[in-house]
Amino acid sequence: MNITSEGSTLQVAGLAELNAANASAFRDQVRAAIQPQHVNVLLDFSQTRFVDSSGLGALISIHKSLCGRGGVVRILNPTPPVQQILELTRMHRIFEVTRS
């Protein structure tokens, strides 16, 4: 997983799966990387093949952290299986899902 910062945006990429095995570490690493200037978190899920309920919980935790400061979490280019999970759980209504 790669975490980069550019201005008010924190970008996370290179995540193959987000599941019970790595959800806590993912959440903790992203939350630790969020600085006061960050109001946007971009999660590039173009390489992410799978997200389970623990992964969704981690995403919600990050979302709550950012909402307190008026920030936004965007999911960029989710793979079809991840897009399907987001839609089945209606998480696509909570997060901005974009394709570029």
Backbone bond lengths (Angstrom), bond angles and torsions (degrees), N, CA, C in turn:
res aa  C-N    CA-C-N  psi(-1)  N-CA   C-N-CA  omega(-1)  CA-C   N-CA-C  phi
1 M - - - 1.440 - - 1.528 108.89 -
2 N 1.315 115.22 135.28 1.460 122.48 179.76 1.523 108.94 -114.34
3 I 1.321 116.39 129.39 1.460 121.53 176.53 1.521 107.54 -119.12
4 T 1.337 115.85 122.39 1.450 120.73 179.25 1.529 109.27 -127.99
5 S 1.322 115.23 155.83 1.454 121.17 -179.47 1.516 109.62 -126.38
6 E 1.323 114.70 136.39 1.462 120.22 175.71 1.526 107.93 -143.81
7 G 1.305 116.02 104.76 1.464 120.79 -179.61 1.516 111.24 63.99
8 S 1.317 115.57 -121.78 1.464 120.67 -177.43 1.529 112.50 -91.53
9 T 1.335 117.07 8.24 1.467 121.77 -175.58 1.519 111.61 -117.06
10 L 1.316 114.76 133.37 1.457 122.56 172.44 1.520 106.10 -109.50
11 Q 1.331 117.58 126.85 1.458 120.73 -178.81 1.523 110.05 -116.39
12 V 1.326 114.81 134.72 1.460 122.45 178.79 1.521 107.32 -119.57
13 A 1.342 116.70 129.06 1.470 121.05 -178.45 1.525 109.13 -144.19
14 G 1.338 114.77 170.57 1.459 120.71 173.24 1.509 114.73 78.78
15 L 1.312 117.50 27.02 1.461 121.32 -179.60 1.532 109.01 -99.53
16 A 1.336 117.66 118.43 1.467 121.82 -178.40 1.526 111.94 -77.75
17 E 1.333 116.55 -42.04 1.464 122.02 179.14 1.517 109.06 -144.19
18 L 1.324 115.04 152.67 1.458 121.21 174.48 1.522 106.15 -129.43
19 N 1.323 115.42 98.61 1.464 120.30 -173.39 1.523 110.52 -139.95
20 A 1.324 115.73 -171.73 1.468 121.23 -176.93 1.520 112.27 -57.82
21 A 1.322 117.37 -30.49 1.465 120.82 -177.63 1.528 113.17 -70.11
22 N 1.339 117.89 -29.21 1.463 119.42 -175.26 1.530 114.80 -129.37
23 A 1.327 117.93 2.03 1.468 120.45 -174.91 1.529 112.36 -62.70
24 S 1.324 117.38 -42.74 1.470 119.83 -179.14 1.524 111.32 -65.43
25 A 1.322 116.25 -43.84 1.472 119.85 179.04 1.527 110.23 -64.49
26 F 1.334 117.32 -41.54 1.466 122.16 177.74 1.524 109.85 -58.41
27 R 1.325 116.04 -52.16 1.471 121.19 -179.27 1.525 110.85 -57.63
28 D 1.323 116.69 -47.82 1.461 120.60 -177.53 1.529 112.12 -65.04
29 Q 1.323 117.55 -40.94 1.468 120.61 179.76 1.517 111.48 -66.53
30 V 1.326 116.85 -42.23 1.473 119.58 -179.54 1.529 109.90 -68.38
31 R 1.323 117.43 -45.24 1.463 119.91 179.86 1.527 111.25 -62.39
32 A 1.324 117.73 -37.56 1.462 121.17 178.14 1.527 111.79 -67.27
33 A 1.336 116.50 -30.64 1.466 120.81 -178.69 1.524 112.63 -80.26
34 I 1.319 117.55 -19.63 1.464 120.83 -179.20 1.529 109.28 -70.44
35 Q 1.314 115.39 121.48 1.464 123.37 179.70 1.533 108.97 -106.01
36 P 1.320 117.53 165.77 1.472 120.27 -178.30 1.533 114.17 -55.15
37 Q 1.321 117.78 -30.73 1.470 119.77 -178.40 1.533 112.84 -78.70
38 H 1.306 118.01 -14.23 1.465 120.63 -177.12 1.527 111.44 -79.32
39 V 1.321 114.95 117.93 1.465 121.17 174.14 1.523 111.50 -117.48
40 N 1.317 116.90 -5.87 1.466 121.96 177.19 1.520 108.99 -127.48
41 V 1.317 115.53 133.42 1.456 120.87 171.01 1.522 106.94 -121.43
42 L 1.331 115.80 119.62 1.466 121.96 177.25 1.515 108.35 -102.63
43 L 1.309 116.30 121.81 1.456 121.89 177.36 1.517 107.52 -106.48
44 D 1.308 116.78 104.73 1.467 121.73 179.85 1.521 107.69 -81.63
45 F 1.330 115.91 103.47 1.461 122.17 -178.64 1.525 111.69 -102.15
46 S 1.321 117.51 26.48 1.468 120.91 -179.34 1.522 112.13 -68.68
47 Q 1.343 117.53 -19.49 1.465 121.49 178.38 1.525 112.25 -110.70
48 T 1.318 117.49 1.91 1.461 121.93 -176.20 1.523 109.71 -86.36
49 R 1.330 114.94 119.01 1.463 120.64 -176.22 1.518 113.49 -92.65
50 F 1.337 117.68 -21.34 1.463 119.82 -171.70 1.519 110.92 -152.94
51 V 1.329 116.16 138.58 1.461 123.08 172.85 1.529 106.91 -136.00
52 D 1.343 117.09 128.96 1.459 119.50 177.07 1.534 109.83 -108.98
53 S 1.340 116.33 -171.12 1.462 120.02 -175.60 1.526 112.20 -64.67
54 S 1.319 118.38 -33.26 1.466 120.82 176.26 1.529 110.26 -65.62
55 G 1.320 116.29 -39.81 1.460 121.04 176.88 1.517 111.35 -64.35
56 L 1.339 116.75 -41.46 1.459 120.14 177.26 1.533 110.62 -63.25
57 G 1.333 116.32 -38.26 1.461 120.23 176.74 1.520 112.00 -61.94
58 A 1.320 116.60 -39.99 1.469 120.90 177.22 1.530 110.53 -63.85
59 L 1.324 116.84 -40.87 1.469 120.92 178.48 1.530 110.88 -63.06
60 I 1.336 116.23 -42.04 1.465 120.55 178.91 1.532 110.33 -64.02
61 S 1.317 116.66 -39.91 1.466 120.63 178.60 1.525 111.36 -61.24
62 I 1.318 116.76 -43.83 1.467 121.17 177.77 1.522 109.92 -64.79
63 H 1.320 116.33 -41.67 1.462 121.96 178.60 1.532 110.16 -58.72
64 K 1.329 117.21 -46.43 1.470 120.81 -179.81 1.527 111.38 -63.43
65 S 1.322 116.53 -39.17 1.466 120.15 178.31 1.520 111.28 -60.76
66 L 1.320 116.09 -40.22 1.462 120.60 -176.87 1.522 112.48 -80.38
67 C 1.318 118.03 -34.06 1.470 120.86 -179.17 1.519 111.39 -61.72
68 G 1.321 116.88 -32.18 1.458 120.51 179.10 1.510 113.30 -61.01
69 R 1.320 116.56 -22.00 1.474 120.37 179.68 1.526 111.76 -113.43
70 G 1.343 116.59 13.50 1.462 120.78 178.45 1.511 113.32 78.87
71 G 1.319 116.86 21.15 1.466 121.27 -178.21 1.513 113.16 -90.84
72 V 1.333 114.61 174.61 1.465 122.24 -176.10 1.524 109.81 -133.78
73 V 1.334 115.50 139.87 1.463 121.69 172.49 1.525 107.12 -106.32
74 R 1.327 115.47 125.48 1.465 120.82 178.34 1.520 109.42 -116.90
75 I 1.316 115.39 136.66 1.460 120.76 174.96 1.518 106.22 -104.19
76 L 1.318 114.73 120.90 1.455 121.84 -173.47 1.529 110.21 -104.73
77 N 1.304 117.04 128.51 1.465 124.66 174.40 1.522 114.68 50.47
78 P 1.342 118.57 55.40 1.462 118.04 178.07 1.527 110.89 -66.30
79 T 1.322 115.95 144.17 1.466 120.61 175.76 1.529 107.78 -68.54
80 P 1.340 117.96 160.30 1.479 119.63 -179.28 1.531 114.86 -53.41
81 P 1.352 120.27 -42.38 1.471 117.52 178.36 1.532 113.27 -64.51
82 V 1.323 116.82 -36.97 1.468 120.52 178.64 1.525 109.79 -70.18
83 Q 1.309 117.63 -41.66 1.470 121.70 176.99 1.528 110.28 -58.84
84 Q 1.325 116.49 -41.09 1.459 120.94 179.74 1.533 111.22 -63.41
85 I 1.330 117.23 -43.67 1.471 120.85 177.70 1.526 110.58 -62.88
86 L 1.329 116.93 -42.55 1.467 120.52 179.06 1.524 110.78 -61.22
87 E 1.321 117.18 -39.71 1.458 120.59 -179.72 1.525 111.98 -74.24
88 L 1.334 117.78 -41.57 1.464 120.76 179.71 1.528 111.79 -62.32
89 T 1.313 116.57 -35.78 1.467 121.37 -179.65 1.530 112.49 -92.74
90 R 1.312 115.90 0.00 1.469 123.92 -178.98 1.519 113.34 63.46
91 M 1.303 115.83 20.49 1.461 120.53 177.74 1.524 111.58 -71.11
92 H 1.321 117.12 -19.17 1.460 119.65 178.22 1.531 111.29 -66.22
93 R 1.343 116.36 -12.49 1.464 120.51 175.93 1.526 111.59 -87.70
94 I 1.327 116.21 -20.05 1.462 120.96 -179.53 1.525 110.59 -89.02
95 F 1.322 115.53 -44.11 1.462 121.63 -178.59 1.513 110.16 -99.81
96 E 1.323 115.49 148.62 1.460 119.45 170.81 1.517 107.58 -78.34
97 V 1.314 116.92 120.83 1.464 121.87 179.24 1.512 106.74 -108.98
98 T 1.347 115.97 120.88 1.459 120.39 -176.82 1.515 110.89 -128.54
99 R 1.295 114.73 152.84 1.463 121.88 174.38 1.526 107.49 -120.08
100 S 1.318 115.47 138.68 1.475 117.60 179.42 1.509 110.06 -125.53
